[in-house]
Amino acid sequence: MTDLSWFSTSHWIMAGLLLGFAIAHSGLAALRPWGEQKIGSRLYRVLFALVSIPFATCLIIYFFNHRYDGLVLWRVQGVAWVKPTVWWLSAISFFFLYPSTFNLLEIAAVKQPQVHLYEKGIIRITRHPQMVGQLIWCVAHTLWIGSSFTLLTSIGLMAHHIFAVWHGDRRLKSRYGKTFLAVKERTSIIPFLAILQGRQQLKLEEFLKPAYVGVTAFIALLWWGHPWLMVMTAKVPW
C-alpha cells in the first residue's frame, strides 16, 4: 500500500483556498456587467477589492507558512546557479504580473473603473501577461523550494490562470466584439509568438514610462524586505 502520510492537511487546505479564490475572483469578474448596473462601477470595484485582497492575503500567508510541507521532491538550494536564477525569474515575473495595476486610480475607485482593451506595451509580447508572470513565478519558487505543497500550489495557481485566459478573452469578446477579435489576431498568448510571426511589432519606447520604474522599485523593495516578510508571516498561527 502506498504511504501518503506526507500529504498533510495543509495540502487540502491550500487546494480549498485556491478553489475558493478562483470562484470568488473569476465569479465577481463575470458578474461585473450585472453588478455595475445595479450598484455602479466604483462601488462594485470596492466590493471586488474587499473580497479579492483579503482572500489573496490569506493565500500568501498560508503559502509562506507551509511552503516546505509534504514530500521533498528535490533539494537544489545549494547548487550555485539556482539562487540567482530564482531571483532573476522572480524579478522578471513581476514585470508581467503588474502592468494590469498601472491604472492605480481606477483600482482604488478614485477614477471611474473601466474595462480596457490594450494593444501596446507588454500586450505586444503576450495578451495575458498575468498568466505568463504567474507561470514564471511558479517555476522559480517551485524550483527553489522543491516540496509537494509548493508544487500543488503552483499547479492550482496555473489552473486558475489558464482558466482566466479563456474567461478574460470571452468577456472582452462579449464587450468589444469584432474589435477584440481584431486585437486577438494581432496578439498572442505565448510570449513573443505574434512578434516572431510578424503579426505584431515590439516598440521599446512604450516601456519607457514611470509605471515600470515603480515596478522596478517594488522588486527592489521586495528583495530587501523578503526576510522580514518571512518573519512577520510566521507570526500568524496558521
Salt bridges, closest charged atoms under 4 A:
GLU36 OE2 - ARG32 NE 2.69
ASP69 OD2 - HIS66 ND1 2.81
GLU106 OE1 - HIS116 NE2 2.97
GLU119 OE2 - ARG186 NE 2.61
ASP169 OD2 - ARG127 NH2 2.93
ASP169 OD1 - HIS128 NE2 2.81
GLU206 OE1 - ARG124 NE 2.81
